[in-house]
Amino acid sequence: MTARSACAAVVAVCGVLAGCSSPAPVSDASPGDPFTRTFAEGRRPVLADLAGTSLDGGGIRLSDYRGKVVLINAWASWCGPCRAEAPELRLVQETWGGRGLRVLGLDNDSSRAAGLAFQKDHHLGYPSLHDPSGKQALRLPRGLVNTQVMPYTIVVDTTGRVAATRMGAVTRNQLAKIVEPLLPK
C-alpha cells in the first residue's frame, strides 16, 4: 500500500468514526448554518437536571423551569463572543419571557466575582449557574455540543428535551427560527 493510499484510508476511517461519535441533526433550522442543530420532536435527547448554585448564591435547577422553553447559554466573562452576545440574550428574555421562555446562564468563570460583574455589566435579567469546574457540562449528552468552545447554547423544550443547539455567539434572529415554534401562541 502506498503512502497516499494509507493516508486516504486513515482519512476515511476518521470520517466514519466522527460520524458515529455524535448525534446527527434531524433538521436544520437555519439552512447553511453549520453551527445550529435542531432535533425532531420524537428524536430529542433528554437533558439531565442541571442543578447547583447561582451566581447570587441561591439554589437553581433546570427542572424548576419544567413546562417552559429554556435557553441554556454557557459563557465566561473572559470570552469575547460571550460579551458580544450578552445584549442579544437579554433581548431574547425580554422578547419571549412573557410567552414562557426562560434564559438560564451557565457561568464557567473560576471566580464568582467575575461572573457577577459580567452579569451586572451586561444587565442580564436571568440567573446563571456558577460552574467553575465544568460539572454541569459533563452531564450533557455526549456529542451534543463541544463544551471546550464558548459560548454554546442549548434550547430545551417544555418536556426537558433538547430541541436545538448552537455553537458560538447567537443572535435574537437566529433563535427566533428555533424558539418561536416551541412557544405557545
Beta strands, then each sheet from edge to edge (+ up, - down):
strand 1: 36-38
strand 2: 51-53
strand 3: 59-61
strand 4: 69-75
strand 5: 101-107
strand 6: 128-130
strand 7: 152-156
strand 8: 162-167
sheet 1: 1+ 8- 7+ 4- 5- 6-
sheet 2: 2+ 3-
end
